[in-house]
Amino acid sequence: MSEALRWESQPPRLTLHGELDRETLVPFWEARKKLMSGITCLDVSGLERVDSSGLALLVHLREEASQQGVSLTVAGITDRLNTLIALYNLQDIIPAA
């Protein structure tokens, strides 16, 4: 069973903690528009695990921000997450900050 996904908002930074996977991301997905308002940095250093669904969410958040004229930085990318990003060839979409 996955550990719950938690977040802490201190605009312009939103920090994620726990696990970002298909079992934990639904509450965040449902609240994302409100949570991402005023956010320019998404700190993922507190994530213990990210699966492909979680990675897709990160890509989507960057795209939504871009469509609103916001440059969203993803900070605190771990080696494991960086490996997942490389496996999906997403380095240009989610560059290591």
N, C-alpha and C positions, 0 to 999 in steps of 0.2 A: 504494500500500500504506500502511496506517495505521501510525502510530507506536504502539508498545506502550503500554498503560496501566500506570502504576506508582502505587504508593501508599505513604504513610508514616504510620504510626500512632503518635501520641503522645497517648493518651487525656487529655482527652476529645475531642481533635481528630484527624480522619483527613483527610490531604491527598492529593488526586489530581493526577497529572501525566501529560502526554501527550495522547492522544486517547481520548475516550469515545464510541465508536460501535459499530455492530453487529458489527464485526470484532474489536474489542478487549475488549468487556465480559464475555465468557464467563468468564474466570478470576476476575474480580472477583465476578460473580454467584454462582459456585460457592462462593466463600469468604466471601460477604457476612455470613452470620450470625455467624461468628467475628470477622470484621473490625469489624463494627458494635457489638460488645459493649462497652459503656462509652463509646460515642461520642455526643456531643451536638452536635458541630459538624463538618460536612463542608465542607472547604475546597476549592473548585474553581478557585481562582485559577491553579493550575498547568496547567490544561487548555488546550491549544491549539485543540482542536476538539471540539464536541459535536454529534451528529446527533439525530434524533428518537428513536432507540433509546436513546441515552444519556440524553436528557431523560426518557424513560419510566422508566429505571432510577432517576433522581433522585426522581421522583414516587413510585415504589414504595418506595424507602428511607424517605422521609418517612412514608408510610402504615404501613409495618412498625413504625417507631419509635413512631408515634402509638398503634398497637394495643398496644404494650408500655408505654404511659404516658410515653414519652420525647419531649420536644420537640426535634426535630432541626433545627438551624439550618444553612442552606446559605450559606456565606460566600465572598467573593471572586468573585461573579458578574460576569463581564465584560459589556461592552456587547453583544457578539455573542450570548452566552448569554441575556442579558436580552431581546434582540430575539426569539430563538426562543421563550422563555417567553411573551412577549406574543403572538406569532403563534398559539400554541396556547391562548391565554387562560388561562394557568396562574398568573397573578400572585398569586391568593389561596392557591394550593397551594405555590408556591415564591416567597415574597416576597423581594425584594432585601434582604439583611441589611446 
